[in-house]
Amino acid sequence: MVGLGLLPAAPAGAFNLARSEKANKKVLILGAGLAGMNTAYELGKIGYDCTILEARNRAGGRIWTVRGGTTETEIGGETQTCRFDEGLYLNAGAARIPHHHQLTIHYCRELKIPLEIFGNFNEAGFYYSDSPKGALANQRVRAREIHADMRGQLYELLVKANDQKALDLPLTAEDADKLMTWLREEGDLNPGKHYAGSERRGYAVRPAGGTQAGEIGPAHALKDIVESGLTHPAFANIGEYTYHQQPVMLQMVGGNDYLPRAFAKILGDKISYGCEVKELRKTQPGVRVVYLDKKTGQTKEVSADFCVCTLPLPILKTVESDLSGNVKRAADFVPYMETSKIGLQFKRRFWEEDDHIFGGISKTNQDITQIFYPSYGFLGQKGVLKGMYNFHDRANRMGALSLAEREKAALEQGGKIHPQYKTEFENSFSLAWQKIPYSKGGWAEYSKSARERMYPALLEPDDDIYFAGEHVSHLTAWMAGALESSRRVVEMLHKRVSAN
């Protein structure tokens, strides 16, 4: 049909909603995050008159890239201004794009935002277990060593179990032999079915020119790995196995805020900044919103035929409203992730020069939890590490500290992995999302029961009020969740208007 001209050709993910004469409705959108701006962008294409109220002085919400000059004041906290050098940045919010999040990639393509590889997984990264005992405790160990040694010794145990007729699987002798062959290859076992180390774990002496053939390092004993705490959940191979973090991952060249900045440029004065929503009322038909104009200090009102509310639930529950009891319960009881980050600028990219790490993550069971190495600016002079990315209690502990105390803790803990911290550090910028105004959390954390009991209320309009955002999706914490929820609302609203 495309070849015959009966259907227009369109890239994957493109909308093909028919414009309707009835679409000249006024839509008020609360929040200029990805969901809000994408809703205005797509509705605007088919004739709707959209206005966005945004409490912040910037667009993007939790798609936030911190650069030199960025200023933020946490709830009950101090004001800080970023001092990163030109060209350096920290994706303080969403940082990664899975290769199968087609809608996110679609909008990057449509808005001409270039993408590059995000190094989510790197065997050259380090593990550091802060533990009272164990031969590998309190020292940095390459991730590849732990991965290769754990895999090799566990597969050796499986092979031994099969040889002892103790493998409790319904396998024929032929199938068991095939499985054992695979295990020997995958575990790099020697002809005696024993794991004695492997080049996969790296070299004690690297191969080089001349007579230096290389020397494979001795394997760490399984007992030492376990006893040293290196099987703690902090060291789980999330980036290797989890569907949404499997390689290849992507990021926007120059910072992930390029997507909200592109939307904001297109929408222009349809976004009103510094407008803090105070009341959300039903006028049946239509809606009325009362907001504080922070630029003038005046309280104002605006009415519309429909409202699309993209406010995070911790913010929505503070708004006086006529929302249904089911929606209010969702806002009251769906928790959001506590999560903290810190960007550390160093005058030398020692992780590349000294440790040969280009992108990826180092992990620790200390409060900082993770160190992310930048996947941009390779071989440059300076760089910004994400020196902390943690969750739950650890995020609350770090978030409760002053800015100076967070910096000190991040430098002390990260310095156990990279002693270069002490001499190369220049400045930092930290944030605790649970203390960021107009967010109060990283992303919605649905339990199974909350999905069943509370989530359905957000999927349907509450009279003339619709809901969108990552919390109205099964892709919470991802940009794609916000975009998918926005697309769904645009289709629902347009179908309703076109049918009436």
C-alpha positions as CSV (number, residue, x, y, z in Angstrom):
1,M,0.0,0.0,0.0
2,V,2.9,2.3,0.7
3,G,4.3,1.5,-2.8
4,L,1.0,2.3,-4.4
5,G,0.7,5.6,-2.5
6,L,-2.3,4.5,-0.5
7,L,-0.4,4.8,2.8
8,P,2.2,7.5,3.6
9,A,5.6,6.2,4.4
10,A,6.7,6.9,7.9
11,P,9.6,6.0,10.2
12,A,9.0,3.4,12.9
13,G,7.3,5.1,15.8
14,A,5.7,7.9,13.9
15,F,2.1,8.9,14.6
16,N,-0.4,8.9,11.9
17,L,-3.4,10.4,13.7
18,A,-5.9,12.1,11.4
19,R,-6.5,15.8,11.9
20,S,-10.1,16.5,12.9
21,E,-12.1,19.7,12.8
22,K,-13.2,19.0,16.3
23,A,-9.6,19.1,17.5
24,N,-9.7,22.8,18.2
25,K,-9.9,22.1,21.9
26,K,-7.8,23.8,24.6
27,V,-5.6,21.3,26.6
28,L,-3.8,22.3,29.7
29,I,-0.8,20.2,30.5
30,L,0.8,20.2,34.0
31,G,4.5,19.6,33.9
32,A,7.1,20.2,31.1
33,G,8.8,16.9,31.5
34,L,9.1,14.5,28.6
35,A,5.5,13.3,28.9
36,G,4.1,16.8,29.1
37,M,6.1,18.2,26.2
38,N,5.5,15.2,24.0
39,T,1.8,15.4,24.6
40,A,1.8,19.1,23.6
41,Y,4.0,18.3,20.6
42,E,1.8,15.5,19.2
43,L,-1.5,17.2,20.0
44,G,-0.3,20.4,18.4
45,K,0.4,18.5,15.2
46,I,-3.3,17.7,14.8
47,G,-4.8,21.0,15.8
48,Y,-5.1,21.2,19.6
49,D,-4.3,24.4,21.5
50,C,-1.9,23.3,24.3
51,T,-0.5,25.2,27.2
52,I,2.0,23.8,29.7
53,L,2.5,25.0,33.2
54,E,5.9,24.2,34.6
55,A,7.0,25.1,38.2
56,R,10.7,25.0,37.4
57,N,12.6,27.6,35.3
58,R,13.7,24.8,32.9
59,A,12.1,22.0,30.9
60,G,12.8,18.3,31.2
61,G,11.8,17.4,34.8
62,R,14.0,14.4,35.7
63,I,15.7,14.5,32.4
64,W,18.3,16.9,33.8
65,T,21.9,17.4,32.7
66,V,24.0,19.4,35.1
67,R,26.6,21.7,33.6
68,G,28.7,24.6,34.6
69,G,26.4,27.3,35.9
70,T,23.6,24.9,36.9
71,T,22.0,26.0,40.2
72,E,19.8,24.0,42.5
73,T,18.5,24.2,46.0
74,E,17.2,21.0,47.6
75,I,14.3,21.0,50.0
76,G,15.6,22.1,53.3
77,G,19.1,22.3,51.8
78,E,21.8,24.6,50.6
79,T,22.0,26.3,47.2
80,Q,24.8,25.0,45.0
81,T,26.1,26.1,41.6
82,C,27.9,23.7,39.4
83,R,31.5,24.6,38.5
84,F,32.2,21.9,35.9
85,D,34.5,23.1,33.0
86,E,33.0,23.8,29.6
87,G,32.0,20.6,27.8
88,L,31.8,18.5,30.9
89,Y,28.5,17.4,32.4
90,L,26.6,15.0,34.6
91,N,23.3,13.4,33.5
92,A,21.7,13.9,37.0
93,G,18.5,12.1,35.9
94,A,17.9,9.7,33.1
95,A,21.3,8.7,31.7
96,R,20.8,5.5,29.6
97,I,18.8,4.5,26.6
98,P,18.3,0.8,25.9
99,H,18.7,-0.1,22.3
100,H,15.2,-1.6,22.2
101,H,13.4,1.6,23.5
102,Q,12.2,2.4,20.1
103,L,10.1,5.4,20.9
104,T,13.0,7.3,22.6
105,I,15.2,6.5,19.7
106,H,12.4,7.6,17.3
107,Y,12.2,11.1,18.8
108,C,15.9,11.5,18.8
109,R,15.8,10.6,15.1
110,E,12.8,12.9,14.4
111,L,14.4,15.9,16.3
112,K,17.8,15.2,14.9
113,I,19.6,14.4,18.2
114,P,22.7,12.3,17.6
115,L,23.3,9.2,19.8
116,E,26.5,7.5,20.9
117,I,27.3,4.4,22.8
118,F,26.8,4.4,26.6
119,G,29.3,2.1,28.2
120,N,27.1,0.4,30.8
121,F,29.2,-2.7,31.3
122,N,32.9,-2.9,31.4
123,E,35.0,-5.9,32.6
124,A,37.8,-3.5,33.4
125,G,35.8,-1.9,36.2
126,F,36.5,-2.7,39.8
127,Y,34.7,-4.4,42.6
128,Y,35.5,-3.2,46.2
129,S,34.1,-5.1,49.2
130,D,34.2,-3.2,52.5
131,S,34.2,-6.3,54.7
132,P,35.7,-7.3,58.0
133,K,37.1,-10.6,56.6
134,G,38.1,-12.4,53.5
135,A,41.2,-12.6,51.4
136,L,39.7,-10.2,48.8
137,A,38.1,-7.8,51.2
138,N,39.1,-4.1,51.3
139,Q,41.0,-4.2,48.0
140,R,40.0,-3.4,44.5
141,V,39.5,-6.4,42.2
142,R,38.8,-6.2,38.5
143,A,35.3,-7.2,37.6
144,R,36.6,-9.6,34.9
145,E,38.5,-11.6,37.6
146,I,35.4,-12.2,39.7
147,H,33.2,-12.9,36.7
148,A,35.6,-15.4,35.1
149,D,36.5,-17.2,38.4
150,M,32.9,-17.4,39.6
151,R,31.7,-18.7,36.3
152,G,34.5,-21.2,35.9
153,Q,34.3,-22.7,39.4
154,L,30.5,-22.9,39.4
155,Y,30.5,-24.6,36.0
156,E,33.2,-27.0,37.3
157,L,30.8,-27.9,40.2
158,L,28.0,-28.6,37.7
159,V,30.3,-30.9,35.7
160,K,31.4,-32.7,38.8
161,A,27.7,-33.1,39.9
162,N,27.0,-34.7,36.5
163,D,30.0,-37.0,36.8
164,Q,28.8,-38.2,40.1
165,K,25.3,-38.8,38.7
166,A,24.0,-36.1,41.0
167,L,22.7,-33.7,38.4
168,D,19.0,-33.7,39.1
169,L,17.8,-33.0,35.5
170,P,15.6,-35.0,33.2
171,L,18.3,-35.4,30.6
172,T,19.3,-38.2,28.3
173,A,22.9,-39.3,28.4
174,E,23.4,-37.7,25.0
175,D,21.9,-34.4,26.1
176,A,23.9,-34.4,29.4
177,D,27.0,-34.8,27.3
178,K,26.1,-31.9,25.1
179,L,25.4,-29.8,28.2
180,M,28.7,-30.7,29.8
181,T,30.6,-29.8,26.6
182,W,28.9,-26.4,26.7
183,L,29.8,-25.9,30.4
184,R,33.4,-26.8,29.8
185,E,33.6,-24.2,27.0
186,E,31.7,-21.5,28.8
187,G,33.6,-22.0,32.0
188,D,37.0,-22.4,30.2
189,L,37.7,-25.7,32.0
190,N,40.8,-27.6,31.2
191,P,40.8,-31.1,29.8
192,G,40.6,-32.5,33.3
193,K,37.3,-30.6,33.8
194,H,39.0,-28.2,36.2
195,Y,39.0,-24.4,36.3
196,A,42.5,-23.3,36.9
197,G,42.2,-19.7,35.8
198,S,41.8,-18.3,32.3
199,E,42.9,-15.5,30.1
200,R,39.4,-14.2,30.5
201,R,40.3,-13.0,33.9
202,G,43.2,-11.0,32.7
203,Y,47.0,-11.3,33.1
204,A,49.3,-11.0,36.0
205,V,52.0,-10.2,33.4
206,R,50.5,-8.9,30.1
207,P,51.7,-10.3,26.8
208,A,53.9,-8.0,24.9
209,G,56.6,-7.8,22.2
210,G,59.7,-9.9,22.2
211,T,59.8,-12.8,24.7
212,Q,57.1,-11.6,27.0
213,A,54.4,-14.2,26.4
214,G,52.2,-13.2,29.3
215,E,51.3,-14.8,32.5
216,I,47.7,-15.6,33.5
217,G,46.9,-14.6,37.1
218,P,45.9,-17.3,39.5
219,A,42.2,-17.8,40.1
220,H,40.5,-16.5,43.2
221,A,39.1,-19.3,45.3
222,L,35.3,-19.5,45.4
223,K,35.5,-19.5,49.2
224,D,37.5,-16.2,49.2
225,I,35.0,-14.5,46.8
226,V,32.1,-15.5,49.0
227,E,33.7,-14.8,52.3
228,S,35.0,-11.4,51.2
229,G,31.4,-10.3,50.5
230,L,31.7,-10.2,46.7
231,T,28.4,-12.0,46.3
232,H,26.6,-9.1,48.0
233,P,23.7,-7.7,45.9
234,A,25.7,-4.6,45.3
235,F,27.9,-6.6,42.9
236,A,25.1,-8.2,40.9
237,N,25.6,-8.2,37.2
238,I,22.6,-6.0,36.4
239,G,24.3,-4.4,33.4
240,E,25.0,-7.8,31.8
241,Y,21.7,-9.6,32.4
242,T,18.8,-7.2,32.9
243,Y,16.8,-6.7,29.7
244,H,16.7,-3.0,30.0
245,Q,20.4,-2.7,30.6
246,Q,21.9,-5.2,28.2
247,P,24.5,-3.9,25.7
248,V,24.3,-1.9,23.5
249,M,23.0,1.1,25.5
250,L,23.0,4.6,24.1
251,Q,23.1,8.2,25.2
252,M,22.6,11.6,23.5
253,V,25.7,13.3,22.4
254,G,26.4,16.2,24.7
255,G,23.9,15.2,27.4
256,N,20.4,13.7,27.6
257,D,18.8,17.1,28.1
258,Y,19.1,17.6,24.4
259,L,15.8,15.9,24.0
260,P,13.8,18.1,26.3
261,R,15.6,21.1,25.0
262,A,14.5,20.2,21.5
263,F,10.9,19.8,22.5
264,A,11.1,23.1,24.5
265,K,12.5,25.0,21.5
266,I,9.6,23.7,19.2
267,L,6.9,24.5,21.8
268,G,8.3,27.9,22.6
269,D,5.9,30.2,24.5
270,K,3.4,27.3,24.9
271,I,5.4,26.5,28.1
272,S,4.9,28.9,31.0
273,Y,7.8,28.5,33.5
274,G,7.7,29.3,37.2
275,C,4.1,28.3,37.5
276,E,3.5,26.1,40.6
277,V,0.1,24.3,40.5
278,K,-1.9,24.8,43.7
279,E,-5.4,23.6,42.7
280,L,-6.8,21.2,40.1
281,R,-10.6,21.5,39.7
282,K,-13.3,19.9,37.6
283,T,-15.7,22.3,36.0
284,Q,-17.7,19.6,34.2
285,P,-17.2,20.0,31.4
286,G,-13.6,21.1,31.5
287,V,-11.0,22.0,34.1
288,R,-9.8,24.9,36.1
289,V,-6.2,25.2,37.5
290,V,-5.1,27.7,40.2
291,Y,-1.3,28.3,40.2
292,L,1.3,30.6,41.7
293,D,3.2,32.6,39.2
294,K,6.6,32.6,41.0
295,K,7.9,35.4,38.8
296,T,5.3,37.9,40.0
297,G,4.2,36.2,43.3
298,Q,0.5,36.4,42.1
299,T,-2.0,33.6,42.2
300,K,-3.7,33.1,38.8
301,E,-6.2,30.8,37.2
302,V,-6.5,29.2,33.8
303,S,-9.3,27.0,32.3
304,A,-9.3,24.4,29.5
305,D,-11.4,21.7,27.9
306,F,-9.1,19.0,29.1
307,C,-6.1,18.6,31.4
308,V,-3.2,16.2,31.0
309,C,-1.5,15.9,34.4
310,T,2.1,14.7,34.3
311,L,3.1,15.7,37.8
312,P,5.0,13.1,39.8
313,L,2.7,11.5,42.3
314,P,4.5,12.9,45.4
315,I,3.8,16.4,43.9
316,L,0.2,15.6,42.8
317,K,-0.7,14.6,46.3
318,T,0.1,18.1,47.6
319,V,-2.3,19.8,45.1
320,E,-5.8,20.6,46.2
321,S,-8.1,18.8,43.8
322,D,-11.4,17.3,42.9
323,L,-9.7,14.1,41.7
324,S,-11.4,10.8,42.4
325,G,-10.6,8.8,45.6
326,N,-8.9,6.1,43.5
327,V,-6.5,8.6,41.9
328,K,-5.8,10.3,45.3
329,R,-5.0,6.9,46.8
330,A,-2.5,6.2,44.1
331,A,-0.8,9.6,44.7
332,D,-0.8,9.0,48.5
333,F,0.5,5.4,48.5
334,V,2.7,4.7,45.5
335,P,6.3,5.2,46.8
336,Y,9.1,6.8,44.8
337,M,12.7,5.7,44.7
338,E,15.2,7.5,47.0
339,T,18.3,7.9,44.9
340,S,21.4,10.1,45.1
341,K,24.2,11.1,42.7
342,I,27.3,13.1,42.7
343,G,29.4,14.4,39.8
344,L,33.2,14.7,40.6
345,Q,35.4,16.7,38.3
346,F,39.0,15.6,38.1
347,K,41.9,17.5,36.4
348,R,43.1,14.3,34.9
349,R,41.3,11.2,33.4
350,F,43.3,8.8,35.6
351,W,40.8,6.0,35.1
352,E,41.7,6.0,31.5
353,E,45.4,6.8,31.7
354,D,46.3,4.7,34.8
355,D,43.5,2.0,35.0
356,H,42.5,1.6,31.3
357,I,38.8,2.1,32.0
358,F,36.8,3.6,29.2
359,G,33.1,3.8,30.3
360,G,31.3,1.3,32.4
361,I,30.9,1.0,36.2
362,S,32.8,0.0,39.3
363,K,30.8,-1.4,42.2
364,T,31.1,-1.4,45.9
365,N,29.0,-2.3,49.0
366,Q,29.9,1.2,50.5
367,D,27.2,3.9,50.5
368,I,28.3,5.3,47.2
369,T,27.4,1.9,45.6
370,Q,28.6,2.7,42.1
371,I,31.1,4.8,40.1
372,F,30.2,5.5,36.5
373,Y,32.9,6.4,34.1
374,P,32.0,8.9,31.4
375,S,31.3,7.5,27.9
376,Y,32.2,10.7,26.2
377,G,35.4,12.9,26.0
378,F,37.7,9.9,25.8
379,L,41.4,10.9,25.9
380,G,40.5,14.4,27.0
381,Q,42.4,16.3,29.7
382,K,39.6,16.5,32.3
383,G,36.5,14.5,33.1
384,V,33.5,14.1,35.4
385,L,32.9,10.8,37.1
386,K,29.5,9.9,38.6
387,G,31.1,9.2,41.9
388,M,27.9,7.9,43.5
389,Y,24.6,6.3,42.4
390,N,22.7,4.6,45.2
391,F,19.2,3.8,46.3
392,H,16.9,3.4,49.4
393,D,18.6,3.6,52.8
394,R,22.0,4.4,51.3
395,A,20.5,7.3,49.3
396,N,18.8,8.6,52.4
397,R,21.9,8.5,54.4
398,M,24.0,10.3,51.8
399,G,21.1,12.7,51.0
400,A,20.8,13.7,54.6
401,L,24.4,14.9,54.6
402,S,25.4,18.5,53.8
403,L,26.9,19.1,50.4
404,A,30.4,19.2,51.9
405,E,29.8,16.0,53.8
406,R,28.5,14.2,50.7
407,E,31.6,15.3,48.8
408,K,33.9,14.2,51.6
409,A,32.2,10.8,51.9
410,A,32.3,10.2,48.1
411,L,35.9,11.1,48.0
412,E,36.8,8.9,50.9
413,Q,34.9,5.9,49.7
414,G,35.8,6.2,46.0
415,G,39.4,6.9,47.0
416,K,39.6,3.3,48.3
417,I,39.1,2.2,44.7
418,H,41.0,5.1,43.0
419,P,43.7,6.6,45.3
420,Q,44.2,9.2,42.6
421,Y,41.1,11.0,43.9
422,K,43.1,12.7,46.6
423,T,45.5,14.6,44.2
424,E,43.3,14.9,41.1
425,F,39.9,16.2,42.5
426,E,38.7,19.7,41.6
427,N,35.0,20.2,42.4
428,S,31.6,18.4,42.7
429,F,27.9,18.7,42.3
430,S,25.5,16.4,44.2
431,L,21.8,15.8,44.4
432,A,19.3,13.6,46.3
433,W,16.2,13.2,44.1
434,Q,14.0,12.7,47.2
435,K,14.9,16.3,48.1
436,I,14.6,17.9,44.7
437,P,11.6,20.3,44.5
438,Y,8.8,19.3,42.2
439,S,10.1,15.7,42.0
440,K,10.6,14.3,45.5
441,G,11.9,11.0,44.2
442,G,13.6,9.3,41.3
443,W,10.8,7.3,39.9
444,A,7.7,5.3,40.9
445,E,8.3,2.1,42.6
446,Y,5.2,-0.1,42.2
447,S,4.8,-3.2,44.3
448,K,2.8,-6.0,42.8
449,S,-0.2,-5.1,44.9
450,A,0.1,-1.4,44.0
451,R,0.1,-2.3,40.3
452,E,-3.1,-4.3,40.8
453,R,-4.9,-1.9,43.2
454,M,-3.8,1.6,42.4
455,Y,-2.2,1.7,38.9
456,P,-5.5,1.1,37.0
457,A,-6.9,4.4,38.3
458,L,-4.2,6.3,36.4
459,L,-4.9,4.6,33.1
460,E,-8.4,6.1,32.6
461,P,-9.4,9.8,32.5
462,D,-10.9,11.2,35.6
463,D,-13.7,13.1,33.8
464,D,-11.7,15.5,31.7
465,I,-8.3,14.9,33.4
466,Y,-5.8,12.5,31.9
467,F,-2.6,11.2,33.4
468,A,0.8,10.6,31.8
469,G,4.4,10.2,33.0
470,E,6.7,7.3,33.6
471,H,4.5,6.4,36.6
472,V,1.7,5.7,34.1
473,S,3.6,3.0,32.3
474,H,5.4,-0.4,32.9
475,L,8.6,1.4,32.0
476,T,9.1,3.3,35.2
477,A,12.4,5.1,35.5
478,W,12.9,5.2,31.8
479,M,12.4,8.0,29.3
480,A,10.5,5.6,27.1
481,G,7.9,5.2,29.9
482,A,7.1,8.9,29.9
483,L,6.9,8.9,26.1
484,E,4.8,5.7,25.8
485,S,2.3,7.1,28.4
486,S,2.1,10.4,26.5
487,R,1.4,8.6,23.2
488,R,-1.4,6.6,24.9
489,V,-3.1,9.7,26.3
490,V,-2.8,11.6,22.9
491,E,-4.6,8.7,21.2
492,M,-7.3,8.4,23.9
493,L,-8.1,12.0,24.0
494,H,-8.1,12.5,20.2
495,K,-10.4,9.4,19.8
496,R,-12.8,10.8,22.4
497,V,-12.9,14.3,20.8
498,S,-13.2,12.9,17.3
499,A,-16.1,10.6,18.3
500,N,-18.1,13.3,20.0
